[in-house]
Amino acid sequence: MGSFPDGDEVTRSVSDAPPTHYTVKIQSFSLLLKNSIDKYESGEFEAGGYKWKLIFYPSGNTKKNVVDHISVYIAMSDASSLQLGWEVYGDFRLFLLDQNKDKYFVLQDATGKEKRFHALKLEWGFDRFIPLKSFNDASNGYLLEDTCVFGAEVFVRKERISKGKAECLSMIKDASSTKHLWRIENFSNLDHECYDSSVFIAGDQKWKIRLYPKGRRHGSGSHISLYLALADSTTPPGSKIHADYTLRILDQVQARHLSGKDDYWFSETEKESGWARYISFSYLNHSGSGCIVKDVCLVEAEVTVHGISSSM
């Protein structure tokens, strides 16, 4: 009959009846490994009013350091369509067909406790569903003519909506920086309180440079004020975006650029960050500074988005 996972957490049984909710037949199973397909997700099926799918790791779930076994899980599908704070409690059973005896061997949790599915835990299952050695042994009937059959049953016992709030912080691996150059002509004639550059994209977010030519707050009347601002955000309300940024006024004569560097959590309520006293009028207008040449000022922004926090 073969060897299934040992331990008190798993109950093993035999059933003549096929799985109630879903069956997956895999042909040419060996080609999954040959073609380096380390994970396979089944199509969706419905049980208890929710959508589910089976997830297979044909050579073991390496993220959990599993080797020489098949890992199998049941997972909620399309969870993004569910109401915020949802929780689903249920039992499940996973099946493997013995094609020699036309019987199903069944694995289920032995604790008798319902499993809680929620936004932070969408799947449950068995890391070591069956050893590959037992699975590949034709006398056990699990893999015949390179074909096998798995199945699943899911029984929803109760549901509830949590009133608590949650968020998810996603950090970006190998984040790259983006530069945007803003050419401001007729600088001496700027008479509005505030000017914005054109919108540019960095880290899949929309940004703009914001200039107050006459200054603002404690820089009013003595300094220009310069900021990086989040434009129309592509993230949902309540999100925060962490970015490193540098704002430069380019020295067009000697290439000794004046720079300000900072990092900030941008959001819908905190859209801009920068300096009210970025540079004094006297230095800006000095002919030796190179900041304004032929009444043109060049401002550059360099932005790197490192993480996005959003409500769940």
N, C-alpha and C positions, 0 to 999 in steps of 0.2 A: 504493500500500500504506500510505501515511500515515507519520507521523513519531512514533517512539517516543523515549524518553530517550536522549541521547547519553552517551558516556563509556565508559571501560574496565570499569566495574563491572557493566555490564548486557549480557547476551547475548540477541539477538533471533532468533527462528526462526519457521517456519511449520509447522503440523501439520494433517493431515487428521483426526486422531482427536480426539474431545472430551476434556475433562478427566476423569481417572480418578475423582476423589473428589467434586467438587461443582461444580454449575453454578447461577448466579443469573441469572434473566431479569428485567429491569427494564422495565416498561411505563410510558409517560407519564413518561419520564425528566426532561423539562423541568419537570414539576411539583415535583420535588425542590427546584430552585432557586427556583421561584416561591413555594413555601411555606416558604422559608428553612430547609429541612432540609439542614444542612451536613455531616451524618454519618449513615451507615446501616450497621448491623451485620446480617449475614446470620444465618440459623439455624445451629444446630450441625451439624457432620458429623464422622464418625470416620475417622481414618487413623492407622495405626501403633499402635493401641491407645490413642490420645488423642483428645480432642474439640477441634475447631477451629472457627473462623468467619472469614468475610471481612469486612473493614471498608473502606467506601468514603467518600471525601470528594468529592462530585460537582463541587465548584468549587475543590478543593485544600485541603490541610491547613494552615489558617491558623496553627496553633500552631507550624508550622515555616516560616512565612512563604512558603508556596507559593500562587501565584496562576496563573490561566489554565491549569491542568492538573487532571486527575483524579488523586487519590492513592488507592492501593490497597494493602492490607496483609493478611497472614495472621496470625491471632492464636490463641493457646491459649485455650480456653474452660473454665470451671469449674476453674481452677487451684487454687482453695482446697481442693479435695478431694484434692490430691496430697500425698504425704509431704513433711514439712519437709526442705528442702535439696535438693529434686529439681532435676535438670537434664536437658533433652532436646536432643539434637543432631540436626539434620535438614536436608534440602534441600527447596525448594519451587519450584513454577512457577506463574505467574499467566497467565491466558488472556483473550483478547478475540476475539469472533467477528466475522469479516468475512462479513456476511450476503450480500454480492454473490457471493463466490466459495465460500462454504460451507467456509471454512478458518479455523483459529484461529491468531492471532498470539500468540506465547508469549514471556514475559519471565522471565528467571532471573538469578541472581547470576553474574557472570563469573569471580569469583575461584576458584571451585571449593571454597571453604571451607564446611564445615557451619556453619549458624547455631545458636547456643546460646540456647535458650529457658529462662528461669528466672523466679523471682518478681519480679525487678526489670526483666526484659525479656521481656514476653509476646508482642510482635509484631515482625514484620519485613516489609519490603515496599519499595514504590517511592513516594517522595514525588511524583515527576513521572512517573506511569505513562504518560500520553499528553497532549499539548497539547489543550485544548478545541477549538481551531480545527480540528485534524485529526480529532478525535472527531466533531465536528458536521458535517463535510463528507460529504454523502451518497455521494459517489463512492468514498469509502473503505469504505463498508459497515458501519461500526461502529454507527451510529445510523440506523436506518430506521424510518419511521413512529413515531418517538419511542420506539423499543424497542431495547435492547441486551442482550448476553449476556456475562457474565464467568464465569470458572471458576478452579479451583485444584487442584493436586496437592501432597501433602505426603508426604515419605518420611523416616521416622524411622530414623536410622543407629545411634544408641547412646543409652544413658541412664546416668545415675549419680546417686548421692546424695552431696551434700557434707556432710562432718562438721562443717564450720564453723557458727557461729551468726550470725544476722542479726536486725536489728530495723528497724522503720520508724517514723519520727517524723512524725506528721500534725499540722501547725499549723492552728488554726481561724481562718478569716478572719472579720473583723467579729464577734468573740466578744462575747456579751452577758452582763451580770451578773445574778445572781439574789439577792434578799434573803429572809431567813427570820427571823421574830421568835419568840423563845422567852419565854413569860411564866412566870416561876417564882414560884409562890405559897408562902406559909408558909416563907419563906426562912430565918428564924431557927431553924426546926425541922429543917433538913436535917442528917441524922445519918449518912448513908452516905458512903463514901469518894468515890464518883463518881456523877454523874448525866448522862444523855444526853437531848438534845432529841429530838423526833420527827424522822424522816428526811425530808429534802427533796431535790429534784432541781435540779442546776445542771450545765449542760454535758453532759446525758445521763448524769450520774453521781449516785450516791446519797451524801448527806452527812448529818452531824449535828454539833451543837455539844456539846462535852464539858466539864463543869464539875467541878472538885474543890473543894468548898466549904471544906475545911479545909487546902487546899494540898497540893502534892506536891513531892518532890525538894527543891531549895533554897528553895522557897516554903512548905514545910510549917510550919504553926503561925503564920505571919505574913501570908500573902497567899492570896487565892484563885488557883487555876490554871485557865486557860481555853484550850481548844484547838478547832480545826476537825478533824474526823475523817472519813475515808473510811468509809462504811458498806459494805454488801455491794456489791462492785464489779461492774459489768456488763461489764467488760473482761476479757480472758483473763489467766491467770496470767503473771507476768513483765512486765505492762504498767506503765507509769508515767504519771501524770496531772499536768500542770503547771497550777497554779492560782494566781491572785492572790486574796487574801482579806483581809477586814477583820472584826474582831470588836469589837463595841461594847457597852458597858453604858450604857443610855440614862439621861440625867439627866431624871427625870420632873418636875422643878421648873423648871429654867431652860433646858432643852434644850441644855445644853453637854455633849455626849456624850463619854465616855471611849473612845478607839479605839486599837486595835493593828492594824497593817497589815504584811503580809509576802507572800512568794510561796514556793512549795514544790513539789517533785516528790513526789507521793503515790504509794504503791504498796502491794502486799499485805503487805510487810514493814515499811513506813514509813507507817502509816495516819493518823498525826495530826501536827499542827504547831500551835504556839502558844506560850504563855508560862506558866512555872511561877510567876513573880512578876508576875501581871497587875495586881493592885491590892491594896493593903494592907487588912487588916481595919479599921484605924482610919479610913481614908478612906472605905471602903465603908459603914461604919456611921454615919458622921458625918451628922447631920440636914441639913446644908447641901449635901451632895454630890448629893442627889437620886437616888442609886443605888437606895435601898430606900424605897419609900413604901407604907405600910399593909402592910408585910411582903411586898411584891411587888417583884421585880427583873426588869427587861426586858433581855434579851440579844439582840442582832441579829448575824447573819452576812451578809456580802455576798461572793459567790463568783463569780469569772470563770475559766472553764477555757480555757486558751490552746492546749494541745497534748496529744496522747496518743502515747506511744511503746509499741509492742507488738512482740513477737517474731514472726519470720516463719518 
